[in-house]
Amino acid sequence: KAGVTQTPRYLIKTRGQQVTLSCSPISGHRSVSWYQQTPGQGLQFLFEYFSETQRNKGNFPGRFSGRQFSNSRSEMNVSTLELGDSALYLCASSFRLVLGAGESANQPQHFGDGTRLSIL
Amino acid sequence: AQSVTQLGSHVSVSEGALVLLRCNYSSSVPPYLFWYVQYPNQGLQLLLKYTSAATLVKGINGFEAEFKKSETSFHLTKPSAHMSDAAEYFCAVSENSGAGSYQLTFGKGTKLSVIP
């Protein structure tokens, strides 16, 4: 079973540009979450998508956005890049069970190898 | 909001020695707890998860963790360290953010070095 695939693995951009990162989840997984990892702040939650809808968003500016397609693949976009956006961006997928009145049970998240974004 | 504290940003052990990585969490409800490992230039790999079925959880690569509610701890151990265990380890708690969404809150990580 293929794991979570993130592309590209490495990316170099300059300040002011925008970037789009891609994530293909494990087959059958419908939930995709994004995290930013930096030496100073550690791992921080960006957002989660499930069934093409953003379900939750972390404490990041509006320059960070994302979307999910009908095949559960997800993209995240960062506009007007700043030096501080240099980080490893990790995507994670999980299999959600939908129970009763829409409540989802928790399943472990499976991570891709990340995209390392460097801003010059 | 829940939080996770990992005591010791860097731990060194000799090959063959006991590995003990500490994790304390804050949660007002029974938590979903996880340990992940990250090797250089890679993503996070799930080591084990706490599911409330048992307080002692066994994971991959010989690791296990014990959930102690009274101490709000979920420490990770391995009886005998191997060189291949050198990596960074993250403890995480899964938090219900409402609307059926869960997000992981991570500790700052502990970098494990294994001395031959």
Boltz contact constraints between the chains, C-beta under 6 A:
constraints:
  - contact:
      token1: [A, 42]
      token2: [B, 108]
      max_distance: 6.0
  - contact:
      token1: [A, 43]
      token2: [B, 106]
      max_distance: 6.0
  - contact:
      token1: [A, 45]
      token2: [B, 103]
      max_distance: 6.0
  - contact:
      token1: [A, 48]
      token2: [B, 101]
      max_distance: 6.0
  - contact:
      token1: [A, 55]
      token2: [B, 99]
      max_distance: 6.0
  - contact:
      token1: [A, 55]
      token2: [B, 101]
      max_distance: 6.0
  - contact:
      token1: [A, 56]
      token2: [B, 97]
      max_distance: 6.0
  - contact:
      token1: [A, 56]
      token2: [B, 101]
      max_distance: 6.0
  - contact:
      token1: [A, 56]
      token2: [B, 103]
      max_distance: 6.0
  - contact:
      token1: [A, 90]
      token2: [B, 43]
      max_distance: 6.0
  - contact:
      token1: [A, 102]
      token2: [B, 100]
      max_distance: 6.0
  - contact:
      token1: [A, 103]
      token2: [B, 100]
      max_distance: 6.0
  - contact:
      token1: [A, 104]
      token2: [B, 100]
      max_distance: 6.0
  - contact:
      token1: [A, 106]
      token2: [B, 32]
      max_distance: 6.0
  - contact:
      token1: [A, 106]
      token2: [B, 94]
      max_distance: 6.0
  - contact:
      token1: [A, 106]
      token2: [B, 102]
      max_distance: 6.0
  - contact:
      token1: [A, 108]
      token2: [B, 46]
      max_distance: 6.0
  - contact:
      token1: [A, 108]
      token2: [B, 49]
      max_distance: 6.0
  - contact:
      token1: [A, 111]
      token2: [B, 43]
      max_distance: 6.0
  - contact:
      token1: [A, 111]
      token2: [B, 44]
      max_distance: 6.0
  - contact:
      token1: [A, 112]
      token2: [B, 43]
      max_distance: 6.0
  - contact:
      token1: [A, 113]
      token2: [B, 42]
      max_distance: 6.0
  - contact:
      token1: [A, 113]
      token2: [B, 43]
      max_distance: 6.0
  - contact:
      token1: [A, 114]
      token2: [B, 43]
      max_distance: 6.0
